[in-house]
Amino acid sequence: MQTATTRAAGCRIAIVAGIATTILALCGCAGSRVYREPLPDEPSRLGWTAGDRDGGGVGFTLRQLIVTNNAGTWVRDALWDEYVIEFHNGGDASVELAALRLDSVHLPPQETLASREMLEAATAENMSALKGAGIVVGVGVVAPLALVATAGGGSGMTAGTLAAAAAANLMVVGLVVGGSYVLSKAVTEKNDRSYMDAELARRAIVLPRMLAPGSTLTGSAFFAVTPQPTALTLDLRDAGGTRQLVLDLAPLASLDLVPLEKPIKAPKPKPPPKKVYAEGEVPPKHDPWACGRCSSRNED
């Protein structure tokens, strides 16, 4: 026959078990960084063109710019900038798109990269260099979550130890939920990396490559996060030799840039200097009734 203590302890254990089940259900799938559909609202349709604008020659157009955690983003806290570009060859001969680079105010020219690991490493290197120059990059970084829990217990518990077991099970729940979350998070991160690698390979334009006459090519050029870009430069090779097409990016002067300097405060106005009386000159007698500071005190 169950005693009141046994029934109460059993109820507590049932509640704890219910809580554990609920938390495990919630934590069973750790949040993914990738969006299978890009964030809503189309990125800015820029339409900036370098080279032949009428389609009769070779040129390229910057169609969109997708930056971290903005419209069009398909990875949360992505450590790269994505330039969506259309190349066109309206001429009569093939041309080689040799290389594309991004120039900026503070960094050396950045080459296109199609590897997630290389992009993340290059962004980290850029951020370190910019920090030394008094600049921080506006990129979100998610800190890892560490869960530590311990628990103990054994089998063959009697009615007299059920109440203590209910409290011990709270720690067991912490251990199980922590372990489940860490395991699920590891699986999710692995899947995220695989998806990002595949999507980068699908989107990226890998140079050098040939562009046939009368054809166009659209894709993404991925660069490490590069604040204050100034120009996109395309190296071309054709029968006439090597030449460059340069797209001015002056309108992007504030991209990815957060200055560390604090705003300068306006200096406080100095009080007027005290009047210096000449020898023998008598200062005027103070009139409290005419003094703005004293008149309020003498109203009575």
Residue frames as qw, qx, qy, qz and C-alpha x, y, z in Angstrom:
[[0.000, 0.888, 0.461, 0.000, 0.00, 0.00, 0.00],
 [0.420, 0.462, -0.022, 0.781, 1.41, 3.42, -0.98],
 [0.319, -0.592, -0.422, 0.609, 1.89, 6.00, 1.71],
 [0.174, 0.953, 0.207, -0.139, 1.19, 9.69, 1.27],
 [0.273, -0.742, 0.431, 0.434, 4.95, 10.34, 1.05],
 [0.497, -0.013, 0.762, 0.416, 5.33, 7.74, -1.67],
 [0.383, 0.718, 0.568, 0.123, 2.43, 9.17, -3.69],
 [0.003, 0.964, -0.013, -0.266, 3.76, 12.74, -3.36],
 [0.360, -0.548, 0.595, 0.465, 7.26, 11.68, -4.42],
 [0.505, 0.262, 0.757, 0.320, 5.81, 9.75, -7.35],
 [0.284, 0.887, 0.362, -0.044, 3.92, 12.83, -8.48],
 [0.140, -0.871, 0.285, 0.375, 7.09, 14.91, -8.33],
 [0.448, -0.242, 0.737, 0.443, 8.99, 12.35, -10.41],
 [0.458, 0.563, 0.664, 0.179, 6.15, 12.29, -12.96],
 [0.131, 0.964, 0.111, -0.202, 6.28, 16.08, -13.22],
 [0.283, -0.686, 0.519, 0.425, 10.06, 16.04, -13.66],
 [0.508, 0.069, 0.782, 0.355, 9.76, 13.35, -16.33],
 [0.376, 0.785, 0.492, 0.028, 7.13, 15.41, -18.15],
 [0.019, -0.937, 0.163, 0.310, 9.35, 18.46, -18.08],
 [0.424, -0.422, 0.680, 0.424, 12.28, 16.40, -19.37],
 [0.521, 0.382, 0.722, 0.250, 10.20, 15.03, -22.25],
 [0.255, 0.923, 0.274, -0.089, 9.02, 18.51, -23.21],
 [0.155, -0.852, 0.358, 0.351, 12.51, 20.02, -23.10],
 [0.506, -0.180, 0.747, 0.390, 13.97, 17.15, -25.08],
 [0.486, 0.623, 0.595, 0.148, 11.30, 17.66, -27.72],
 [0.125, 0.980, 0.047, -0.145, 12.16, 21.35, -27.93],
 [0.218, -0.777, 0.525, 0.272, 15.92, 20.81, -27.96],
 [0.832, 0.080, 0.532, 0.133, 15.88, 17.82, -30.24],
 [0.619, 0.554, 0.289, 0.475, 16.65, 20.01, -33.22],
 [0.370, -0.545, -0.030, 0.752, 19.20, 22.77, -32.70],
 [0.349, 0.848, 0.140, -0.375, 18.68, 25.92, -34.73],
 [0.740, 0.264, 0.357, 0.505, 20.14, 25.85, -38.25],
 [0.198, -0.564, 0.117, 0.793, 22.14, 28.75, -39.67],
 [0.086, -0.010, 0.665, 0.742, 20.99, 28.20, -43.24],
 [0.518, 0.417, 0.298, -0.684, 17.77, 29.37, -44.84],
 [0.500, 0.209, 0.783, 0.306, 16.47, 27.02, -47.48],
 [0.261, 0.805, 0.406, 0.345, 14.70, 30.11, -48.81],
 [0.374, 0.218, -0.169, 0.885, 16.60, 33.45, -48.70],
 [0.046, -0.461, -0.499, 0.732, 15.39, 36.17, -46.35],
 [0.315, 0.754, 0.572, 0.072, 12.37, 38.02, -47.79],
 [0.111, 0.950, -0.016, -0.293, 12.56, 41.24, -49.76],
 [0.815, 0.448, 0.052, 0.363, 14.79, 41.25, -52.80],
 [0.537, -0.431, 0.052, 0.724, 18.26, 42.73, -52.37],
 [0.164, 0.773, -0.059, -0.610, 18.88, 46.06, -54.10],
 [0.753, 0.468, 0.380, 0.264, 18.73, 45.71, -57.87],
 [0.327, -0.652, 0.162, 0.664, 21.81, 47.76, -58.60],
 [0.658, 0.668, 0.321, 0.129, 22.38, 47.37, -62.34],
 [0.120, -0.878, 0.329, 0.326, 25.82, 49.03, -62.28],
 [0.897, 0.380, 0.165, 0.152, 27.77, 48.24, -65.46],
 [0.274, -0.706, 0.461, 0.463, 31.41, 48.39, -66.48],
 [0.382, -0.035, 0.774, 0.505, 32.57, 48.03, -70.07],
 [0.129, -0.140, -0.570, -0.800, 30.27, 48.18, -73.06],
 [0.318, 0.203, 0.569, -0.731, 26.82, 49.28, -71.91],
 [0.608, 0.343, -0.157, -0.698, 25.04, 48.63, -75.21],
 [0.873, 0.008, 0.468, -0.140, 25.84, 44.91, -75.40],
 [0.716, 0.674, -0.172, -0.057, 28.02, 45.25, -78.48],
 [0.377, 0.594, -0.646, 0.296, 31.22, 44.40, -76.63],
 [0.638, -0.173, -0.693, 0.287, 32.41, 42.84, -73.39],
 [0.184, -0.521, 0.275, -0.787, 31.29, 44.07, -69.99],
 [0.381, -0.272, -0.854, 0.228, 29.81, 43.07, -66.66],
 [0.356, -0.568, -0.128, -0.731, 26.95, 44.29, -64.49],
 [0.073, 0.021, -0.804, 0.590, 26.64, 44.17, -60.70],
 [0.402, -0.432, -0.619, -0.519, 23.04, 43.03, -60.29],
 [0.664, -0.677, -0.203, -0.242, 22.78, 42.52, -56.54],
 [0.229, 0.470, -0.665, 0.534, 24.81, 42.77, -53.36],
 [0.792, -0.460, -0.345, -0.207, 23.96, 40.32, -50.56],
 [0.171, 0.515, -0.605, 0.583, 25.63, 41.11, -47.25],
 [0.261, -0.062, -0.888, 0.374, 25.45, 39.47, -43.84],
 [0.019, -0.459, -0.764, 0.453, 21.96, 39.18, -42.31],
 [0.264, 0.389, -0.031, -0.882, 20.31, 41.42, -44.92],
 [0.769, 0.411, 0.177, -0.456, 17.73, 40.78, -47.62],
 [0.737, 0.524, -0.403, -0.142, 18.65, 37.84, -49.80],
 [0.135, -0.555, 0.788, -0.230, 20.82, 36.24, -47.11],
 [0.870, -0.020, -0.406, -0.279, 20.74, 32.45, -47.15],
 [0.705, -0.080, -0.555, 0.435, 23.14, 31.94, -44.19],
 [0.412, -0.897, -0.123, -0.100, 22.77, 33.57, -40.79],
 [0.439, -0.808, 0.325, 0.221, 25.95, 35.42, -39.74],
 [0.867, 0.402, 0.105, 0.276, 27.67, 34.57, -43.02],
 [0.473, -0.670, 0.231, 0.524, 31.36, 35.51, -43.04],
 [0.406, 0.064, 0.556, 0.722, 31.42, 36.75, -46.63],
 [0.337, 0.570, 0.082, -0.745, 29.92, 39.28, -49.04],
 [0.541, 0.276, 0.755, 0.250, 28.17, 38.03, -52.18],
 [0.186, 0.527, -0.217, -0.801, 28.27, 40.09, -55.38],
 [0.654, 0.402, 0.641, -0.005, 25.78, 38.81, -57.99],
 [0.014, -0.591, 0.405, 0.697, 27.27, 39.63, -61.40],
 [0.776, 0.506, 0.374, -0.046, 26.27, 39.20, -65.04],
 [0.291, -0.448, 0.537, 0.653, 29.05, 39.02, -67.64],
 [0.682, 0.624, 0.334, -0.185, 28.18, 39.61, -71.29],
 [0.368, -0.308, 0.583, 0.655, 30.08, 39.26, -74.53],
 [0.550, 0.696, 0.301, -0.352, 28.42, 41.01, -77.44],
 [0.063, 0.685, -0.554, -0.469, 31.45, 40.70, -79.66],
 [0.826, 0.389, -0.283, -0.295, 32.33, 38.26, -82.44],
 [0.580, 0.358, -0.691, 0.242, 35.12, 36.41, -80.62],
 [0.761, -0.492, -0.409, 0.106, 35.50, 34.51, -77.38],
 [0.030, 0.748, -0.370, 0.551, 37.07, 36.28, -74.42],
 [0.638, -0.140, -0.676, 0.341, 38.68, 34.90, -71.30],
 [0.444, -0.815, 0.004, -0.374, 37.41, 36.17, -67.94],
 [0.581, 0.364, -0.601, 0.410, 40.78, 35.90, -66.25],
 [0.394, -0.225, -0.651, 0.608, 40.26, 37.24, -62.73],
 [0.248, -0.770, -0.286, -0.513, 37.98, 39.43, -60.63],
 [0.482, -0.130, -0.536, 0.681, 39.13, 41.32, -57.57],
 [0.259, -0.875, -0.380, -0.155, 37.65, 43.73, -55.05],
 [0.395, 0.307, -0.276, 0.821, 39.57, 46.85, -54.06],
 [0.428, -0.797, -0.426, -0.009, 38.90, 48.74, -50.82],
 [0.045, -0.928, 0.176, -0.325, 40.16, 51.61, -48.72],
 [0.490, -0.711, 0.461, -0.204, 41.86, 49.67, -45.91],
 [0.827, -0.164, 0.536, 0.041, 42.71, 46.20, -47.29],
 [0.114, -0.356, 0.728, 0.575, 44.79, 44.75, -50.12],
 [0.578, 0.163, -0.429, -0.675, 42.86, 43.58, -53.21],
 [0.614, -0.073, 0.703, -0.351, 40.56, 40.66, -52.40],
 [0.212, 0.169, -0.833, -0.482, 40.31, 37.68, -54.76],
 [0.780, -0.117, -0.150, -0.596, 37.12, 35.71, -55.33],
 [0.080, -0.255, 0.936, -0.228, 36.84, 32.55, -53.24],
 [0.700, -0.114, -0.429, -0.560, 34.43, 29.63, -53.58],
 [0.586, -0.084, -0.760, 0.267, 35.45, 27.78, -50.41],
 [0.512, -0.783, -0.241, -0.257, 33.60, 28.37, -47.14],
 [0.780, -0.456, -0.098, 0.416, 36.68, 27.60, -45.08],
 [0.520, 0.157, 0.115, 0.832, 38.85, 29.97, -47.13],
 [0.101, -0.702, -0.267, -0.652, 36.23, 32.73, -46.94],
 [0.635, -0.743, -0.204, -0.055, 35.91, 32.41, -43.17],
 [0.750, -0.279, -0.012, 0.600, 39.70, 32.37, -42.72],
 [0.355, 0.366, 0.190, 0.839, 40.14, 35.41, -44.98],
 [0.296, -0.786, -0.267, -0.473, 37.39, 37.32, -43.14],
 [0.729, -0.628, -0.146, 0.232, 39.05, 36.57, -39.80],
 [0.637, -0.031, 0.090, 0.765, 42.36, 37.84, -41.21],
 [0.104, 0.589, 0.265, 0.757, 40.67, 41.01, -42.51],
 [0.495, -0.796, -0.268, -0.222, 38.94, 41.65, -39.20],
 [0.747, -0.450, -0.081, 0.483, 42.23, 41.32, -37.35],
 [0.468, 0.184, 0.172, 0.847, 43.95, 43.77, -39.70],
 [0.110, -0.682, -0.313, -0.651, 41.07, 46.25, -39.46],
 [0.623, -0.721, -0.291, 0.085, 40.99, 46.07, -35.69],
 [0.645, -0.265, -0.004, 0.717, 44.58, 47.23, -35.63],
 [0.207, 0.300, 0.275, 0.890, 43.53, 50.18, -37.79],
 [0.139, 0.170, 0.431, -0.875, 40.77, 51.20, -35.37],
 [0.568, 0.081, -0.328, -0.751, 37.90, 49.69, -37.38],
 [0.416, 0.008, 0.877, -0.240, 35.46, 46.91, -36.55],
 [0.237, -0.019, -0.740, -0.629, 33.47, 44.93, -39.10],
 [0.595, -0.051, 0.269, -0.756, 29.71, 44.60, -38.71],
 [0.593, 0.092, -0.762, -0.245, 29.56, 40.81, -38.77],
 [0.738, -0.446, 0.188, -0.471, 27.55, 38.77, -36.26],
 [0.383, 0.322, -0.853, 0.149, 29.37, 35.96, -34.44],
 [0.809, -0.409, -0.157, -0.391, 27.55, 33.29, -32.42],
 [0.122, -0.561, 0.756, -0.314, 29.40, 32.07, -29.34],
 [0.545, -0.031, -0.831, -0.107, 29.31, 28.32, -28.67],
 [0.656, -0.517, 0.080, -0.544, 27.06, 27.11, -25.87],
 [0.337, 0.260, -0.861, 0.280, 28.70, 24.95, -23.17],
 [0.753, -0.425, -0.084, -0.495, 26.50, 22.79, -20.98],
 [0.305, 0.292, -0.834, 0.356, 27.96, 21.03, -17.95],
 [0.720, -0.394, 0.070, -0.567, 25.94, 18.87, -15.59],
 [0.202, 0.247, -0.927, 0.199, 26.56, 15.98, -13.22],
 [0.764, -0.265, -0.018, -0.588, 24.22, 13.46, -11.69],
 [0.121, 0.260, -0.942, 0.175, 24.29, 10.25, -9.68],
 [0.741, -0.108, 0.175, -0.639, 21.87, 7.55, -8.57],
 [0.012, -0.213, 0.976, 0.049, 21.23, 3.86, -8.41],
 [0.572, -0.202, -0.611, -0.509, 18.55, 1.20, -8.70],
 [0.533, -0.298, -0.764, 0.209, 16.50, -0.51, -6.00],
 [0.066, -0.293, 0.261, -0.917, 15.21, 2.71, -4.41],
 [0.166, -0.418, -0.852, 0.268, 12.79, 2.26, -1.51],
 [0.088, -0.831, -0.490, -0.250, 9.77, 4.37, -0.69],
 [0.457, -0.783, -0.134, 0.400, 11.84, 6.31, 1.83],
 [0.426, -0.350, 0.336, 0.764, 14.30, 7.55, -0.88],
 [0.378, 0.602, 0.604, 0.361, 11.79, 8.53, -3.56],
 [0.037, -0.973, -0.182, 0.140, 11.59, 12.16, -2.41],
 [0.371, -0.672, 0.408, 0.495, 15.37, 12.54, -2.66],
 [0.519, 0.126, 0.697, 0.478, 15.32, 10.82, -6.05],
 [0.290, 0.845, 0.444, 0.070, 12.87, 13.42, -7.37],
 [0.115, -0.939, 0.170, 0.276, 15.39, 16.17, -6.63],
 [0.499, -0.379, 0.638, 0.448, 18.26, 14.13, -8.08],
 [0.556, 0.456, 0.643, 0.261, 16.28, 13.62, -11.28],
 [0.174, 0.960, 0.081, -0.203, 16.37, 17.35, -11.88],
 [0.214, -0.708, 0.561, 0.373, 20.13, 17.05, -12.36],
 [0.543, 0.074, 0.792, 0.269, 19.64, 13.99, -14.55],
 [0.437, 0.796, 0.418, -0.027, 17.29, 16.04, -16.74],
 [0.007, 0.921, -0.249, -0.299, 20.00, 18.70, -17.04],
 [0.390, -0.414, 0.745, 0.350, 22.54, 16.09, -18.13],
 [0.528, 0.344, 0.756, 0.176, 20.24, 14.38, -20.63],
 [0.336, 0.897, 0.267, -0.108, 18.95, 17.63, -22.13],
 [0.123, -0.837, 0.400, 0.352, 22.46, 19.05, -22.33],
 [0.445, -0.218, 0.798, 0.343, 23.78, 15.95, -24.04],
 [0.496, 0.565, 0.654, 0.083, 20.84, 15.83, -26.44],
 [0.207, 0.949, 0.063, -0.231, 21.28, 19.49, -27.36],
 [0.217, -0.694, 0.569, 0.384, 25.03, 19.19, -27.92],
 [0.494, 0.045, 0.822, 0.279, 24.56, 16.07, -30.06],
 [0.423, 0.736, 0.528, 0.012, 21.77, 17.65, -32.09],
 [0.041, 0.936, -0.130, -0.324, 23.76, 20.89, -32.47],
 [0.353, -0.463, 0.693, 0.424, 26.77, 18.97, -33.78],
 [0.481, 0.335, 0.775, 0.237, 24.61, 17.16, -36.35],
 [0.273, 0.894, 0.330, -0.131, 22.92, 20.41, -37.40],
 [0.108, -0.841, 0.342, 0.406, 26.26, 22.20, -37.80],
 [0.433, -0.180, 0.783, 0.409, 27.60, 19.35, -39.92],
 [0.416, 0.592, 0.675, 0.144, 24.51, 19.49, -42.15],
 [0.098, 0.949, 0.089, -0.287, 24.82, 23.28, -42.36],
 [0.263, -0.629, 0.545, 0.487, 28.43, 23.05, -43.48],
 [0.443, 0.133, 0.813, 0.354, 27.54, 20.51, -46.16],
 [0.309, 0.799, 0.516, -0.011, 24.69, 22.70, -47.42],
 [0.035, -0.917, 0.124, 0.377, 26.84, 25.86, -47.45],
 [0.372, -0.392, 0.682, 0.492, 29.65, 24.10, -49.32],
 [0.411, 0.371, 0.779, 0.296, 27.23, 22.79, -51.96],
 [0.191, 0.897, 0.385, -0.105, 25.42, 26.12, -52.33],
 [0.176, -0.798, 0.309, 0.486, 28.66, 28.08, -52.61],
 [0.384, -0.145, 0.767, 0.492, 29.82, 25.71, -55.35],
 [0.339, 0.597, 0.710, 0.159, 26.47, 26.08, -57.15],
 [0.082, 0.950, 0.240, -0.184, 26.35, 29.88, -56.96],
 [0.359, -0.709, 0.303, 0.526, 30.01, 30.80, -57.43],
 [0.672, 0.733, -0.105, 0.008, 31.58, 31.87, -60.70],
 [0.756, -0.423, 0.316, 0.387, 35.01, 30.26, -60.84],
 [0.452, 0.870, -0.189, -0.056, 37.58, 32.13, -62.91],
 [0.192, 0.395, -0.395, -0.807, 39.38, 31.93, -65.27],
 [0.532, 0.355, 0.768, -0.015, 36.85, 30.77, -67.86],
 [0.130, 0.048, 0.547, 0.825, 35.96, 31.49, -71.46],
 [0.367, 0.556, 0.455, -0.591, 32.90, 33.48, -72.49],
 [0.455, 0.290, 0.692, 0.479, 31.66, 32.68, -75.98],
 [0.033, -0.007, -0.225, -0.974, 30.59, 35.45, -78.39],
 [0.460, -0.290, -0.410, -0.732, 26.97, 36.55, -78.00],
 [0.639, -0.360, -0.678, 0.050, 26.61, 34.87, -74.60],
 [0.299, -0.698, 0.248, -0.602, 26.05, 35.93, -71.00],
 [0.614, -0.078, -0.723, 0.305, 27.04, 34.39, -67.68],
 [0.397, -0.668, 0.083, -0.624, 25.40, 35.15, -64.34],
 [0.779, -0.237, -0.532, 0.234, 26.56, 34.02, -60.92],
 [0.460, -0.886, -0.014, -0.051, 28.01, 35.15, -57.61],
 [0.525, 0.485, -0.453, 0.533, 31.48, 36.38, -56.74],
 [0.704, -0.667, -0.240, 0.036, 32.19, 35.66, -53.07],
 [0.350, 0.595, -0.391, 0.609, 34.66, 37.81, -51.18],
 [0.459, -0.304, -0.609, 0.572, 35.78, 37.88, -47.58],
 [0.124, -0.904, -0.392, 0.117, 33.99, 40.64, -45.68],
 [0.507, 0.124, 0.110, 0.846, 35.57, 43.81, -47.08],
 [0.044, -0.817, -0.389, 0.424, 34.51, 47.18, -45.66],
 [0.098, 0.831, -0.111, -0.536, 34.51, 50.29, -47.81],
 [0.684, 0.187, 0.558, 0.431, 34.95, 48.65, -51.23],
 [0.032, 0.652, -0.151, -0.743, 36.05, 51.08, -53.90],
 [0.507, 0.506, -0.434, -0.546, 36.03, 49.09, -57.15],
 [0.870, 0.056, 0.490, -0.011, 35.47, 45.74, -58.84],
 [0.162, 0.692, -0.549, -0.440, 38.19, 45.03, -61.41],
 [0.915, 0.211, 0.336, -0.074, 37.84, 42.38, -64.13],
 [0.178, -0.548, 0.662, 0.479, 40.92, 41.17, -66.04],
 [0.816, 0.474, 0.208, -0.258, 40.14, 40.14, -69.62],
 [0.314, -0.401, 0.699, 0.502, 42.19, 38.33, -72.25],
 [0.736, 0.569, 0.315, -0.191, 41.32, 38.21, -75.94],
 [0.782, 0.404, 0.193, 0.433, 43.08, 38.37, -79.31],
 [0.192, 0.874, -0.060, 0.442, 44.07, 41.94, -78.57],
 [0.348, 0.337, -0.611, 0.626, 45.85, 41.07, -75.33],
 [0.380, -0.452, -0.708, 0.388, 45.04, 41.70, -71.67],
 [0.071, -0.457, -0.046, -0.885, 42.89, 44.58, -70.48],
 [0.122, -0.256, -0.761, 0.583, 40.84, 45.60, -67.46],
 [0.266, -0.606, -0.430, -0.614, 37.29, 46.72, -66.83],
 [0.212, -0.055, -0.612, 0.760, 36.76, 48.69, -63.60],
 [0.318, -0.677, -0.550, -0.372, 33.42, 49.26, -61.85],
 [0.034, 0.386, -0.380, 0.840, 33.39, 52.17, -59.40],
 [0.499, -0.477, -0.723, 0.031, 31.82, 51.25, -56.03],
 [0.102, 0.264, -0.291, 0.914, 31.91, 54.69, -54.44],
 [0.561, -0.433, -0.157, -0.688, 28.23, 54.44, -53.32],
 [0.865, -0.299, -0.402, 0.009, 29.25, 51.53, -51.03],
 [0.255, 0.608, -0.455, 0.599, 31.62, 53.67, -48.97],
 [0.444, -0.463, 0.468, -0.607, 29.93, 52.72, -45.67],
 [0.884, -0.009, -0.387, -0.261, 29.51, 48.97, -46.34],
 [0.877, -0.176, -0.390, 0.218, 30.40, 46.68, -43.39],
 [0.401, 0.357, -0.328, 0.777, 32.00, 49.57, -41.54],
 [0.507, -0.802, -0.310, -0.063, 31.59, 50.59, -37.90],
 [0.323, 0.637, -0.377, 0.590, 34.12, 53.22, -36.70],
 [0.636, -0.346, -0.568, 0.391, 35.53, 52.77, -33.20],
 [0.219, 0.152, -0.207, 0.941, 36.18, 56.45, -32.63],
 [0.076, -0.652, -0.658, 0.369, 33.77, 58.13, -30.23],
 [0.204, 0.816, 0.316, 0.439, 32.05, 61.30, -31.43],
 [0.384, 0.101, -0.277, 0.875, 33.90, 64.44, -30.43],
 [0.190, -0.779, -0.558, 0.214, 32.00, 66.48, -27.85],
 [0.195, 0.794, 0.077, 0.570, 31.74, 70.23, -28.34],
 [0.419, 0.017, -0.505, 0.754, 33.85, 72.06, -25.77],
 [0.228, -0.785, -0.541, 0.200, 31.99, 73.85, -23.00],
 [0.213, 0.815, 0.041, 0.537, 32.01, 77.65, -23.33],
 [0.505, -0.066, -0.459, 0.728, 34.42, 79.34, -20.96],
 [0.183, -0.850, -0.439, 0.225, 32.99, 81.85, -18.48],
 [0.297, 0.862, -0.014, 0.410, 33.78, 85.49, -19.22],
 [0.576, 0.095, -0.435, 0.686, 36.94, 86.72, -17.51],
 [0.340, -0.774, -0.420, 0.330, 36.56, 88.71, -14.33],
 [0.236, 0.897, 0.035, 0.373, 36.97, 92.46, -14.72],
 [0.663, -0.173, -0.249, 0.685, 40.24, 93.83, -13.42],
 [0.083, -0.972, -0.216, -0.035, 39.90, 97.24, -11.80],
 [0.482, 0.578, -0.232, 0.616, 42.63, 99.83, -12.09],
 [0.450, -0.203, -0.519, 0.697, 44.38, 101.13, -9.02],
 [0.059, 0.151, 0.233, -0.959, 42.11, 103.59, -7.21],
 [0.460, -0.136, -0.490, -0.728, 39.01, 102.46, -9.13],
 [0.391, -0.057, 0.700, -0.595, 36.11, 101.50, -6.84],
 [0.081, -0.201, -0.922, -0.321, 33.95, 98.53, -7.90],
 [0.443, -0.353, -0.202, -0.799, 30.22, 99.29, -8.01],
 [0.369, -0.170, 0.707, -0.579, 28.29, 98.36, -4.89],
 [0.116, -0.143, -0.956, -0.230, 26.38, 95.08, -5.23],
 [0.497, -0.034, 0.109, -0.860, 22.60, 95.62, -5.45],
 [0.241, 0.041, 0.964, -0.104, 20.78, 92.40, -4.40],
 [0.508, 0.535, 0.459, -0.495, 17.49, 93.69, -5.82],
 [0.494, 0.697, -0.290, -0.432, 18.99, 94.10, -9.26],
 [0.036, -0.424, 0.897, 0.122, 20.88, 90.80, -9.13],
 [0.738, 0.041, -0.457, -0.494, 19.17, 87.89, -10.85],
 [0.571, 0.034, -0.790, 0.221, 20.72, 85.43, -8.42],
 [0.133, -0.063, -0.641, 0.753, 19.79, 87.36, -5.31],
 [0.381, -0.133, -0.085, -0.911, 16.38, 88.87, -6.16],
 [0.688, -0.229, -0.599, -0.340, 14.52, 85.58, -5.73],
 [0.538, -0.183, -0.681, 0.461, 15.89, 85.26, -2.23],
 [0.096, -0.154, -0.344, 0.921, 14.70, 88.74, -1.23],
 [0.241, -0.396, -0.587, -0.663, 11.14, 88.59, -2.55],
 [0.465, -0.620, -0.623, 0.110, 9.84, 88.35, 0.99]]
